[in-house]
Amino acid sequence: MELWHVPQSRSFRVLWFLHEAGLPYRLHLLGFDGSSLRTPEHLARSLAGRVPAVTLGGAPMAESAAIMEYLAETRAPALGRPPGHPERMAYLEGLHYGETIGQHLANLTQHHVILREPQMRSPTVMRLEAARLAKTLTGALAHMAERDWLLPSGFSAADIAVGYGVWQARYFLQPEEVPGLSAWQSRIASRPAFQAALAQDGPPVIYREAFYPRPEG
Ligand SMILES: N[C@@H](CCC(=O)N[C@@H](CS)C(=O)NCC(=O)O)C(=O)O
């Protein structure tokens, strides 16, 4: 399979999944300036000109949760929970909760990183979205209670979908804002497949700072 990826973006989920599953892939690194995402070739793979985009046997897919669900069903059963599995509902919930977290990360990235002119940036949005991001993570942690991963039976693609947001949250949230977040990030970082995916991620193109503080208010 082929994967089109922008370093530090949501396509990292698919890259991480491929390493967890031990599946072979061919990686194409794209920029985040818009131009390489808007070519006719890329728009044929991703309707909105985004990443991730993959081709599987020549057929395109471009939603990371759908890609992971399909790959788990067809090539990596240990990372999925099939229909009829007692954890199926919680698995699907976690797999898609990643985008509930992701929308806040995307808004924070817009206002701290993408919008360059100060008058375009909203301190209100920065504060509101940081609080909403913290809420999504606090909620997930409360649900996990004493567990390391989202499902009682252990690590799954749902942990990759959510884990990408957990990892990226370090750009916008201080550890004390979400008790348990640092330990969760450490558990993610301790996975060999995560480290192997990081090694393939490519040079930073979105986040140049380790942390983006929001204005007081
Ligand atoms: N729901 C999609 C979202 C994909 C998405 O929006 N990716 C961003 C990078 S994080 C992108 O390609 N943005 C480029 C653009 O908006 O032009 C997924 O999770 O795969």
The ligand as a Gaussian input file, in Angstrom:
#p B3LYP/6-31G(d) Opt

LIG

0 1
 N      -10.942000      13.408000       9.187000
 C       -9.692000      13.401000       8.484000
 C       -9.036000      14.772000       8.573000
 C       -7.839000      14.915000       7.640000
 C       -7.265000      16.306000       7.733000
 O       -8.001000      17.307000       7.858000
 N       -5.932000      16.385000       7.624000
 C       -5.265000      17.675000       7.680000
 C       -3.896000      17.526000       8.353000
 S       -4.056000      17.206000      10.068000
 C       -5.000000      18.217000       6.284000
 O       -4.670000      17.469000       5.405000
 N       -5.109000      19.544000       6.105000
 C       -4.760000      20.188000       4.888000
 C       -5.773000      21.208000       4.474000
 O       -6.750000      21.408000       5.210000
 O       -5.569000      21.808000       3.444000
 C       -8.779000      12.316000       9.084000
 O       -8.733000      12.196000      10.302000
 O       -8.126000      11.604000       8.346000

